Amino acid sequence: MIMVRAYKYTHAKKNRVYDVEAICEKFDVHKNTVTNWRKSGLCSIDERQPLLFKGSELRRFLKQRQLKQKQKLRLGQFKCFSCKARTWPEPRSWNFEEGTSNCFWAHATCPECEKGVKKVISGVQYQQICKALESNITPQSLDEDNELVPGDVVKDQGNGVVEYSAENERIIFEFQKYTERYNKKTQDAYLATIRAFEVFLQCKPFDKLKTDDATRYRRHLAYEGMDGRSKSSIAHAASHLRKFIVWLTKQEGYRRLNRSIPDYLELSRADLAGAAGTKNRDYPSIAEVELMISSMPANTLAQQRDRAIVAASFVFGTRADATASLRLKHVDIDKKEVNQDATEVRTKNSKSMLTCWFPINDEFDQILIDYIKRLREQGFEDEDALFPPNADLRNVASLKIEGRPPISTWKSSGSVAMAFKSACQFANVPAYTPHSVRHFLTELGREIASQEGPRKAWSQNLGHETVVITEKYYAKMTADHRQRIFEDMRRGVVYSEDEKDLLLRFLLQELEPGSPEYKRGLELFTKRMERR
């Protein structure tokens, strides 16, 4: 039985199972290369077809291979400059060419890519190799220190060593294909949950699962948790595991499992107390938002970009990952709309949506409009990133090259987080996260969009199908907020429906400046700001 180190809850890439085609696609190699990797120590989970490889084993092999690149070439070993591999060519492909100073050129064929390889060897090495070849001894055997670490063993690093089931790996591989309809983060979350459950059961085969196994794991989640994670994470883990086992009971070879096993994983209300939706979230006030953006420097294009990132987060209401992946073509400054096309923008659940700019502050709108116009003046085009990386901002001369490739967007939301960190430091306010924006917008919408129509529009502009989702997960009413409402009621400072509608129209800039309605709307807005 093959031995592997027990899994931690993280390490998404280690949790996956790959077939040969997936490896070829991921690393851009030929199938023959994977075959040669197996000969060099890469272990498949078993010998059955299709061949499957654990992500942890693939990681181990490639890491060991990378370390060997730094070592001195052994006697019969060549460095192939085509496939970047260190190889042991077949003896029959060897031939020699006499060089200078009693040296020889050794020529051979790389067994991985079948390209020619060569290196210089000394006269003594030439004699050793020739003698070995005449005696049908491979040059590899001349090196006493040439044995690879066995591919089926990984050193324990404090988490224990467990035996894994090849059948488990194969059914997990099938489940990976089933979850391809979800986004990458969701797939990784499912795999991490399954791996944690598998290790808890000492890699017991899934076709032998009992209700007792589910009961013990539920108690483990409820009382011990997962690496100190929140109850919300525990609730999601239990949900993911239940869905996996429901799917498992429908698969060939697993239909004898007790259909009630998933029910034993359901956490009680006491276990879920304090889970998702019950924690108060910190988010900035409108005054802090204005201070954050006004405090940011805007002397260089990179500084203007960072300021625009923060402004866009509030005006667009986009999540951090979506903000980082926007392109110029996705933003219409005339209609004040954002087209979050899920084929190009990293939206939650890969859901496309057309959203309007939130009515926060005219100055925020102008910051974004001026920034986009400056990008256009510099030569940025529709397909270019809305918030380009620093290197592309410094090299604006290359933007004029005809037929150039589009400027790529950020690969992660780290740039958005850094912009927020900078904004909070300049404004000397608490370190608000990009996601706090959505809590801020929910609270703002609660104040100015109290009627059913505006409330629904506001909620859908946040990407929520119903108002219930917005109210359940965002901007829970704090004790301070509740206190202010009761003080207002005692003083009689409670808006009528007409006044709320007028305030909303004022924020949406639908009132003509100087008109009586505009003055009344301005008065209501000023009072509301004073109470914050």
Disulfide bonds with the S-S distance in Angstrom:
none
